[in-house]
């Protein structure tokens, strides 16, 4: 169950009207020096500085949020209990200066994402209290979508940047393909996966109790085209009991 502050609960208990402001932050990588930079977007019509809780350490900090149509839309947050993987989608404006700077000027792949929702007093336009973090995850995928322009109408084509954001649990289901490549395997200390690739076809493998049975080797692979039976017998490799 989500727990809200006493200020928000008191405001709600007073049956006062409020509006929600959506605040989405992306922690992307600077390609030049590998540092991390926050890009923050708001559903308001203007830019502003808002105090939020840094979910990595629980401290309060001020962040500059870009408004002015940066957020086009966002899926509702679905709360559930258990081990299910939470995810949601958000659409940013594909023509907003800050959005283009984040996507093209920085590395946004797998960026940390914090999604806060603040409650605004309709009468004053001020936040009731510090916005509540509703979701923490990482950026999974995104692609620009440009609407088609119809010259026969006065409608304006909308260009958006839909983003799919996953919870951290989703990372447990992903395969790390880098760890499966041969190049990475060769870099590991003591990796001898291809150590016997040339000589293994020449081995006389003994098996069974006391090694009484022997496999006759006829493959010429890895021997330079020579019949291994014409070569001096190699040191036998035994395995199994006995």
N, C-alpha and C positions, 0 to 999 in steps of 0.2 A: 504494500500500500504506500502511495506517495505521501510524504509528510511535508506540509507547508509551514511557513513561519507564522508566528502569532499575529504579525501585522496583516498578512494576507487573510488569515482565518477571521480576524476581527472585521476586516473590510467586507468579506463575504457575508458574515453573520449580520452585518448592518443592511444587507440587501441593497447595496449600492451597485450602480451599473459600472462596468469596466470593459475595456477593450484589451485584446491581446496583441502584443508585439513579438514577432518572431525574430530571434537572433541566432544566426548560424556562423560559426567560426571554423576556418580551415587552417591548419598548421602545416604549411608547405615548405619545401626545401629550396634554399637558394643554391642554384647550380654553380655559382662562382666560388663560394667559400664553404658550402655544405652546412650553413647555419639554417635554423628554422625560423620562419616568419609567419605571424598571424595575419590572415585576411578575414575581416569580419563584415557581415552583411546584415542589414536590418530591413524589416518590412515597412518601416516608416518612410515618409516622403522626404526626409532630410537626413543629413549626416549628424551624428552626435557621439559623445563619449559616454559610455555606460559602464557601471561597476558590476562585475560578474565574479563568480567563483571559479578559480582555476582548478579544474577537476584532477589535475596531476598531483597537487599538493594541498588543496583545500583552502588556499589563501585568496583574499579578495584582491582584485586588480582592475584597473580601468583599461578599457579597450575602445579604440576608435572604430565605430561602425559606419559602413557605407549604406545609405538608404537610396532614395530617389529611384525606386523601381528596380533595385538590384535583385530582389527576390520576386520571381514571377508567381511561384506557387510551391506548396509543400504538402506532402501527405500527412494525414492526422497520425498522431502517435498512438499506437495500440499497445496498451499495457497488458502483460500476461506474466504468470508465474511458471516456474519450472526451468527446463534446460533448453527451451526453444530459442532459436536464433532470431533476434529482432533486426529489422532493417526498415528503411524508409527511403523515399525519393524526394528530391527537391529540384526545382527548376530555377536557374538564374538567368538573368538577361544576357544574351550573347552580344549585345552592343554596349553594355555598361563598361566604362573605362577600367574600373577596378577588377571586374570579372576577367576581362581580356588580359590584364596585367598578371593576374594570378595564374591563369591557364597557360599563357604563352611565355611569360617571363620567368616562371618558376616551375619546379617539378612538383605537380600536385598528386602524383600517383601515391596511393596508400596514405594520403595525408590524414592526420588526426582530425576528427570532426567533433565539435561540441555544439549541441542544439539547446538553446535556452529559450524559455517563453516568459515574458514579463507581463504583468497585469497593470494596465494604465487606467488611472482615474479619469472617467469620461468628462468630469466637470473641470478638472485642472490640467489634464494632459500629462500628469506626472506619474512616474512609476510608484506603485503602492509599496514595493519593497524590492530587494535584490531579485532579479530574474531567477527562475528555477530551472536547473538543468534537467531536461527531459530525456536526453539521449547522448551517449558517447560512443563513437565508433570510428570507422576509417572509410575513406573514399575508395569505392570499388571500381566504378567505371563512369564514363561520361562521354558525350559526343554532341557537337553542335548540330542544331536543327534550324534550318532557315525556311520560313514560310514562302509560299509561291505568291508572286505579285500578279494580280488580275487587273489588266489595264481597263477593263470594262466597268470596274467598280471603284469606289473611293476608299475601300477598306485597306488598312495598312497591314502588310505582312509582318508577322511576329517571329523574331529570331530568338531562340532560347538555347540554354545549355543544360539539359536534364542530367542529373547526377544520381547515381545509385550508391547509397551509404549502408554499410553493413555493421553490425555489432562485432565486438572483438571475438566472440565465440565462433564466428564464421571462419576465422583464420585456422581453426583446428581441423577444418574439412578441406583445406587447400593443400595440394601437393607441392613441395618445394622442388621444382624441376632442376634447379641449379645443383642440388646435391646428388642428382642421378646422372649427370653428364660425365663423360670419360675424362675431360680436362680437369674437372674438379676432383675426380677420383685420383688422378695421377699426382695432384698436389698434396694429397693426404700423406702423412708420414707412415711409411711401412706398407703402402698399398702394393701388393704383388699379384694383382689379378691376372696379368699377362706374363708372369714370370716363366711358366713352363709351356707356353703356347707352341714353341718350336720342337721341344723334345718330347712332349707328352705322347705324340703318336708312335714313338719308338719303344715305349715301355712295354715290357712283358709283365702284365698285371696278374699276380697270383691271388687266388681267392679260395675260400673254403677252408676247412680244418687242415692246418699244416701246410696250406698253400699247394695242395695236390693238383688243383685244377689251374689251367693256364689259358689265357685268351691269346689266340694267335693274331698277331698284329700284321695287317696287310696294307694299311694306309700309308701312302707316300707323302702325305701332307706334312709340310714343315721340314722335310729331310733333303730338300734340293733335288727331288726326283729320284733319289736312290732308294732301293729296296732295303728297309731296315733289317731284313733277315740276312742280308749279305754283310752287314756290319758286325763288329764285335758286340757281343751281348752287353746291354746296358745294365747298370745296377738295378736289380729288381726292387719294386716298391710294393710292399705288402700292407694289408690292412685287415681288420677283423680279428676275431678271437683266434688263438692258436699261434 
